[in-house]
Amino acid sequence: MQLDIWLLLGAILILSAILAVRLSYWFGLPSLLAYMGIGLFIGEGGPFHIGFDDVELAETLGLAALVLILAEGGITTSWRHVRPSVPAALSVSTLGTLISIGVVAGAGHWLLDFDWRLAFLLAAVLAPTDAAAVFSVLRRLPLPSRLSGLLEAESGFNDAPVVIIVVALSATHNGVPNLAELFGVMVYELIAGGVIGIAIGWLGAYALRRIALPASGLYPIAVLSLSVGAYGAANLLHASGFLAVYVSALVLGNSRLPHRPATRGFAEGVGWLAQIGLFVMLGLLASPGDLPGQILPALAIGFVLLLIARPLSMVLSTIGFGLSWGEKVFASWAGLRGAVPIVLATIPMVEHVPGSWTLFAIVFNIVVVFTVLQGPTLPLVSRWCRLSADEATRELDVEAAPLEQLHADLLEVRVPVDSHLSGVEIFELRLPQGASVTLVVRDGSSFVPEPTTALRTGDTLLVVTTDAVRDVAERRLRAVSRRGKLAGWFGETGA
């Protein structure tokens, strides 16, 4: 009977969190606030009085949830979208992070009278932007692809160097660790983590393309398992597991794999579940009685971070990358903090660093207050900075199912809104020899198309193609979707 009660309560909790997503969408807030609110409500200060103070368990579960959230972020990120912004994102994630840490650490030392170790810990914990918060808010804003790609890539990359710094500062018992040694460790862990992530992602994609699994539902599980495995392999080799999991997921999510949309959907579902569990747990861990006393310190450090450290780090670390002042201003304001800083704040607590509970309360307050401040104002700041999307057409959604014995693939192509495929006749697609549109599903009915059948928005096409010409067929379909049947005249290759 006890199991029945817990399962019922768990289901109610998850459904409540799902409904909270809709409410947070209306107000333009990341859903993390609703989830943490649920945790505080059912915690020791609420009517249910559920006590949770196991910091070591919270750290373990928090890091596991961040692995799943980073994997989801990598799988659902379009490499074509973020590739032009990767150099700038790497600069912001490394140089920009160090600049931000230096500024905030100075503020923590002089404004809050923290010793240098605790000041640097506070600064490092607050340095990374949160992938879940960034993805949930920015992906519904019409931003230039270069800017949105920068913010998405930064949120995926900047966890890795910060985790290294926080762990090193928490583990040392002699103040600030040797900076030269720390820099060397960071360089090794980041390079090794990136290489491991690329290797596991590429090898996993290679294997999945050649092994016909007996059920389509196994492909998403395999992709997510490979990404999580990259984290474990990197940590065993003393490399950056967070960078490895994000890079491997990015490679797998952008590889030519069967059932890619299903894999993305599965990863998003797992990511949402990880977010719900993580934020509710963090709400449980926080002690409501300790939070009000740290509001003023949190506001002081938060405004230093938002108005000085973040803008300075963004301006200096993006020199030479061609960003306009409007893009830099928006990127400075859009540095949303979320679960990552709160989870990182549990690391010094586990190591029993003096002042770590105060640090946790300050970080918790900063995340809540400044998410409320920044999240809803992002559309307004975007308009002030005169930013608008440079790509109106949605990307074509293509799902592939392998036909191993025929050495062919069955492509399922959905015609999205604003796609130039609408109105194009079948013969005007000019698919390569070896590829053919065999069926069209329209308004719930299916039919075999004629060469002169015109496509419509919302149609689903079933395209059979041999292995040899599949890439060419996909590129042609993407090209027509972006620029119409004369895409070749405009230089559109569908890459």
Buried (B, 14 or more C-beta within 10 A) or exposed (E): EEEEEEEEEEEEBBEBBEEBBEEBBEEBBBBBBBBBBBBBBBBBBBEEEEEBEEBEBBBEBBBBBBBBBBBBBBBBBBBEBBEBBBBBBBBBBBBBBBBBBBBBBBBBBEEBEBBBBBBBBBBBBBBBBBBBBBBBBBEEBEBBBBBBBBBBBBBBBBBBBBBBBBBBBBEBEEEBBEEEEBEEBBEBBBEBBBBBBBBBBBEBBEEBBEEEBEEBEBBBBBBBEBBBBBBEBBBEBEBBBBBBBBBBBBBBBBBBBBBBBBBBEBBBEBBBBBBBBBBBBBBBBBBEEBBEEBBEBBBBBBBBBBEBBBBBBBBEBBEEBEBBEBBBBBBBBBBBBBBBBBBBBBBBBBBEBEBBBBBBBBBBBBBBBBBBEBBEBBBEBBEEBEBEEEEEBEBBBBBBBBBEEEEBBBBBBBBBEEBBBBEBBBBBBEBBEBBBBEBBBBEEEEEEBEEEBBBBEBBBBBBBBBBEBBBBBBBBBBBBBBBBBEBBEEEBEBE
